[in-house]
Amino acid sequence: MYVQIKNLQYQYKNSTEPTIKDFSLTMEKGEIVTILGESGSGKSTILRLLAGLETAKSGSISIDGNRIMDDKSFIPPDKRGVGMVFQDYALFPHMTVATNIKYGLRKMSRRQKHQRLEEMLELINMTEYKDRYPYELSGGQQQRVALARALAPAPSLLVFDEPFSNLDANLQVKIRDELRSILKRTGITSIFVTHDQADAKVLADRIVFIENGRIQRIGPPDEILGCASLLMWANS
């Protein structure tokens, strides 16, 4: 398996019980998995553990055969090859679209950076916007630039934390369809965190449904979204 997450346990300092309880997941290369759950279920914490922004109490994470975290080792965030797209996009306001996208390409030559930039701009269909600043873009355009910046260094794993929460409903539908298409074209293995069942259904090859930091069900969208516990949650 391309991604192997085994028995992750995590507890915040001021919490009386673990936030993540025995979380295990395997993924094939190029697969898109959505972690679905209500607020406080621990889903965003899992992304932070994958990215190295938090340290698990126990368990292990391996990506493409490389152990990035276990009881004896911890690879720092900048060496993990995990890209992250945040809820607020986190674009640098003083940088143009082009410089935002090139930000993570420090080890490339000038020619390589230019080539990669052109590839990313074409991929997100924003070549003519490369000299604009974030404040000159719509929410959907900012979302695409954030995606291109995360994709540019060719991460081993790309993770998304509620990526559509700041978009209006119509734009949300358009962007999530575009996003799945782009990820499938690039073959990037991806994990989405969301509380929105419609997003999960459109984006995911598989859905992981969690409650109180523990996995309740894993399976294809049609199977998971039809289960009784999810229907009760949706109607609560």
N, C-alpha and C positions, 0 to 999 in steps of 0.2 A: 504493500500500500504506500502511496505517495506521502500522505499525512497520517501520523499515528499519535493520538493523544490518549494517554493511559492514566486512569485513576487520579485525576487532578483533584486536589483539595485546597481550598483557600478560605481564609477567615480574616476579615478586617479587624484592626486592632481593638476598636471599641465595640465590636459585635459580640453578642452572647452565644452565637452559633455560627457554623461555617456558612459562607455565602455560596461556595461551590462544593458539591458533595459527590465524590467518586465519578467525575465526568470523564467518559471515554468515547472516542470517536475515531474512525478511520475514513480516509477519503482517497479516491483515485485521482490521478493527475487530470486536470481540466474539469473536475467536478465542481458544481456550484451547490453549496449547502446553506440553508437558511436556519438560523437558530431563532425559534419563535417562542415568545413568552410575554407575560404581562410585566409591567414595571416592577422592579425589585426582584425579579426571578433569577438574576445573576448573569444574564446573557451578555451584557457589555463587559462584565468582569472577565469572562472567558476570552474576549478579544484582547483585553489588556494583558492577560497572561500569555497569550500567543505572541503579542508584540514585544513582550519583555518589560512592559510598564509596571507590572506587579510581579511578585515572586510567589509561586505556589508553595504551600506548606509541604506537599508531597505530590508524587506523580511524575510523569515524563512527557515530553513533546519531541517528536522527530519529524523532519520535513526533508523529503528526497534523500532519505538514508542518513541524514545528519542529525545527531542528537543536540537539540538546542537548549534543553533543560531537563534535569532530573535531580535526584537527591544529592548528587555530588558535583554537578556542573551547572553553569548558567552562562549562556552566550548573551552579551549585551545587545540591546535593541538594534543598534546600527550595523551589527554583523549577522543578523538573523535572516535577512532577505525577506522580511515580512513588510509589505506595504499596507498603509492604513488610510482609509478615507473617512474623515470625521463628519459628524452631524452638521457642523457649521462650515464645512469645506476647508477652513483654515488656510485659505489663500493669502499670500503676502500682499497687502494693499498697495505697497510702494513699488511692486514689481509688475511688469507687463505679463500678459498671458505667456509669451515666449520664455521670459526669465523664470516665471513660476514653474513651468514644465521642465526647464533645464536644471532646476535647483538641485536635484538629487543625482546629477550626472558628473560629479566632480572628477571622477577618475578617467573620464573619456577625453580624447583629444578634441580640439575645437571642431575639426571636421566631423568627427563621430557625433558630437553633441548636435551639430546642425542637422545631420542626417536623421538622427533620432527624433529631434524636434519636428522635422517635416513629416516623418512617419506618424507621430502622435497627432499632429494637427489635422492631417488627412483622415486619420482614424476617427476623430471626433467631429469631423466636418467643420473645422473652425480656422482654416488656413488664413482667411481674410481678417481674422480678429487677433492675430498674434501680437500686434503692437498696442492693444487696448489694455486698460487697467481693470481690475475686478469690479470697481464701482460703475464701470461703463457696460457691464454685462448683466443679463437677466439671471435669475436664480438657476434656471436650467443650464445656461451657458457656464456659469460658475461650477455647477456640478460636473459638467463634462471636462472642464479644465482640471478640477481636482482629481478626476479619474485619470486623465492623461498624465498628470504629474506622478501619480502613484504607479502607473503602468510603465513609465519611461525607463526606470532602472531594471526592468524585467524581473520583478520580485518572484520568489518561489511560491509565495502565498499572498493573496490580497484579501484584506478584511474590511468590512464596511459596518459602521455603527449608525443605524437608523438613517440611511443616506437620503431619504425622501421627506423627512419630517418637516423641512422648511419650505417645501414646494406646495403650491395649490393643487387641488385634486386633479384637474385636467392635465397639468404639466407632469404630475406624478406618474400618471398612466403612460404618457409619452416617453418619459425618461427611463422608466424601468424596462420598457420594451427595448429601447435603444441599448441600454446597459447590458442586458442579457445577450443581445446580438454581438456587441463588442467583445464581451468576455469569451463567448464561444469562438469567435473568430481568432482571438489571440491565444486561446487555450490556457488562460491563467486560472489556476485553482483558486477558488474564492469562497469566503464565508460571509454571509450577511446576518446581521442582527436586526430584528424587527418585532414589533408587537402587532403589525398589520397583516392579517391573513391574506388579503388580496395581493400584497407585495410578495409574500412567501409563495403563493400559488404560481405567480407569473415567473419568478426568478429561479426557483429552486429545482434542482434535480432530486434532492431529498430534503426533507424537513426534520429538524430535531426540535421537539417540543419539550420545554423544561418548565418545571415549577419548583420554587424554593431551592434553586441550585442543583436540582436533580433531574436527570433525563427521565421523562415519562414515556415517550414514544419516538421512534425513528422510522422513516419510510418515505415513499413517494408522496407528493402533495395530495393527490386525490384520496389516498388511503388515510393520511394523517388528518386532513381537514374534515374528514367525514366521521372521525371518532367522537364518541359521546362526550368525553371530558372537554374537548375543544369546543363543541357545540354549546355546552353549558357555560363555558368561559365567555364565548362570544355573546351570549344572551344575558350575561350577568350585569 
